[in-house]
Amino acid sequence: MTIKLRPVDEDDLPFLHRLISDPDSTGAFQWYGFQNPHRVREQWADNGMLGDDRGMLIIADGDEAAGFVSFRKQIADRASYYWSMGIIVAPEFRGRGIGTEAQKLIARYLFDHTTANRIEASTEIDNLAEQRALEKAGFTREGVLRGGGFRAGKWHDGVLYSMIRSDLDGEVTPG
């Protein structure tokens, strides 16, 4: 398994739409209803899915698209910001450690290319697989977000995780 992150190509747009709009592909914890079929293309045409305040990268297993990671800038105060990140791995690639590796890679990428000191990720409290993946990727569980997300007609508790720059101290950056 050779996992890497790469920018979104135009050929990836149908794959991305499937992962955010097809209930068989999103997974139980990411199904929020059908999405505008043109939204992904419009975002890609605007900035290639890489802006100053948000971005998306494809998770590639070799040459094959396996999912995506997304990140969004959150203002902490007048002087600082942090990143909030998310991930969806295609169903045919789940359970193989790809999500864990991709979350390590996006954390390294964001710390290497921005001045942010914190990255947050959250997941529903029942999504034990994602909680394990975040912990294996080096994220620290901070607490429960009571009633933090609405999906499938009801409010769900979530779990908040974070990583700060010093969590990576001593790690060698790949050349």
C-alpha positions as CSV (number, residue, x, y, z in Angstrom):
1,M,0.0,0.0,0.0
2,T,1.5,3.3,-1.1
3,I,-0.8,6.1,0.1
4,K,-0.3,9.7,-1.0
5,L,-2.3,12.9,-1.3
6,R,-2.6,14.8,-4.5
7,P,-4.6,17.7,-5.9
8,V,-8.0,17.0,-7.4
9,D,-8.1,16.4,-11.2
10,E,-11.1,17.1,-13.3
11,D,-11.4,13.3,-13.9
12,D,-11.9,12.9,-10.1
13,L,-15.1,15.0,-10.0
14,P,-17.6,12.1,-10.6
15,F,-15.7,10.1,-7.9
16,L,-16.0,13.0,-5.4
17,H,-19.7,13.5,-6.2
18,R,-20.3,9.7,-5.5
19,L,-18.5,10.0,-2.1
20,I,-20.6,12.9,-1.0
21,S,-24.0,12.1,-2.6
22,D,-24.4,8.4,-2.9
23,P,-25.7,6.8,0.3
24,D,-23.9,3.5,-0.6
25,S,-20.6,5.3,-0.8
26,T,-20.8,8.0,1.9
27,G,-21.1,5.5,4.7
28,A,-23.7,5.6,7.5
29,F,-22.0,8.5,9.3
30,Q,-21.6,10.8,6.3
31,W,-25.0,10.5,4.5
32,Y,-26.6,14.0,4.6
33,G,-29.0,13.6,1.7
34,F,-28.5,14.1,-2.0
35,Q,-26.2,16.9,-3.1
36,N,-26.2,19.4,-6.0
37,P,-24.5,17.4,-8.8
38,H,-22.9,20.6,-10.1
39,R,-21.4,21.9,-6.8
40,V,-18.2,19.8,-7.0
41,R,-17.5,20.9,-10.6
42,E,-18.2,24.6,-9.7
43,Q,-15.8,24.5,-6.7
44,W,-13.2,22.8,-8.8
45,A,-13.6,25.3,-11.6
46,D,-13.3,28.2,-9.1
47,N,-10.0,27.2,-7.5
48,G,-9.1,23.5,-8.2
49,M,-10.3,22.7,-4.7
50,L,-7.3,24.5,-3.1
51,G,-8.0,27.9,-1.6
52,D,-6.5,30.0,1.2
53,D,-9.3,29.1,3.6
54,R,-10.2,25.6,2.5
55,G,-9.1,22.7,0.4
56,M,-9.5,19.1,-0.7
57,L,-7.0,16.5,-1.7
58,I,-7.5,13.1,-3.2
59,I,-6.2,10.1,-1.2
60,A,-4.5,7.9,-3.8
61,D,-3.6,4.2,-3.3
62,G,-0.9,4.0,-6.0
63,D,-2.6,5.5,-9.0
64,E,-6.2,4.8,-7.8
65,A,-8.4,7.4,-6.1
66,A,-9.3,5.9,-2.7
67,G,-11.1,8.9,-1.0
68,F,-10.5,12.5,-0.1
69,V,-9.4,14.7,2.8
70,S,-10.8,18.2,3.2
71,F,-9.7,21.0,5.5
72,R,-11.2,24.3,6.4
73,K,-9.6,27.3,8.2
74,Q,-11.2,28.2,11.5
75,I,-10.5,31.6,13.2
76,A,-9.3,31.1,16.8
77,D,-8.9,34.7,17.7
78,R,-7.5,38.0,16.2
79,A,-4.0,36.5,15.9
80,S,-4.4,32.9,15.0
81,Y,-6.4,30.2,13.2
82,Y,-6.5,26.4,13.1
83,W,-7.6,23.8,10.6
84,S,-10.7,21.6,10.8
85,M,-10.4,18.5,8.7
86,G,-12.5,15.6,7.4
87,I,-12.2,12.5,5.4
88,I,-14.2,10.0,3.4
89,V,-12.6,6.8,2.2
90,A,-14.5,5.0,-0.6
91,P,-16.2,1.8,0.6
92,E,-14.0,-0.5,-1.5
93,F,-10.9,0.9,0.3
94,R,-12.2,0.9,3.9
95,G,-10.7,-1.3,6.7
96,R,-7.2,-1.3,5.2
97,G,-5.5,1.6,7.2
98,I,-5.8,4.1,4.3
99,G,-7.8,6.6,6.4
100,T,-5.2,6.5,9.2
101,E,-2.3,7.0,6.8
102,A,-4.2,9.8,5.0
103,Q,-4.9,11.6,8.2
104,K,-1.2,11.5,9.1
105,L,-0.3,12.9,5.7
106,I,-2.8,15.8,5.8
107,A,-1.6,16.7,9.3
108,R,2.0,16.8,8.1
109,Y,1.0,18.7,5.0
110,L,-0.9,21.4,6.9
111,F,1.8,21.8,9.5
112,D,4.5,22.0,6.8
113,H,2.8,24.5,4.6
114,T,0.9,26.8,7.1
115,T,1.6,28.5,10.4
116,A,-1.4,26.9,12.1
117,N,-0.6,25.2,15.4
118,R,-3.8,23.0,15.7
119,I,-5.8,20.6,13.6
120,E,-9.2,19.4,14.7
121,A,-11.3,16.5,13.6
122,S,-14.6,15.3,14.9
123,T,-16.7,12.2,14.3
124,E,-19.9,10.8,15.6
125,I,-19.7,9.0,18.9
126,D,-20.8,5.7,17.4
127,N,-18.1,5.9,14.6
128,L,-15.6,3.7,16.5
129,A,-13.6,2.9,13.3
130,E,-12.9,6.6,12.7
131,Q,-12.0,7.2,16.4
132,R,-9.4,4.4,16.2
133,A,-8.1,5.8,12.9
134,L,-7.7,9.3,14.4
135,E,-5.9,7.9,17.5
136,K,-3.6,5.8,15.4
137,A,-2.8,8.9,13.3
138,G,-1.7,10.7,16.4
139,F,-4.8,12.7,17.3
140,T,-5.8,13.2,20.9
141,R,-9.4,12.8,22.1
142,E,-10.5,16.0,23.7
143,G,-14.1,15.3,24.6
144,V,-17.7,14.7,23.7
145,L,-19.7,17.3,21.7
146,R,-23.2,16.8,23.0
147,G,-25.8,17.1,20.3
148,G,-23.1,18.4,17.9
149,G,-24.4,17.1,14.6
150,F,-27.7,16.6,12.8
151,R,-28.0,13.6,10.5
152,A,-30.8,11.1,9.6
153,G,-33.5,13.1,11.3
154,K,-31.9,13.5,14.7
155,W,-29.1,15.1,16.7
156,H,-26.0,13.0,17.4
157,D,-23.2,13.4,19.9
158,G,-19.7,13.7,18.5
159,V,-16.2,13.3,19.7
160,L,-13.6,16.0,19.2
161,Y,-9.9,15.2,18.4
162,S,-7.0,17.4,17.9
163,M,-3.3,17.4,17.0
164,I,-0.9,20.3,17.7
165,R,2.3,21.0,16.0
166,S,4.4,19.8,19.0
167,D,2.7,16.4,18.8
168,L,4.9,15.8,15.7
169,D,8.2,16.8,17.4
170,G,10.9,14.3,16.7
171,E,9.1,13.0,13.6
172,V,11.3,13.1,10.5
173,T,9.6,14.8,7.6
174,P,9.8,12.7,4.4
175,G,12.2,14.2,1.8
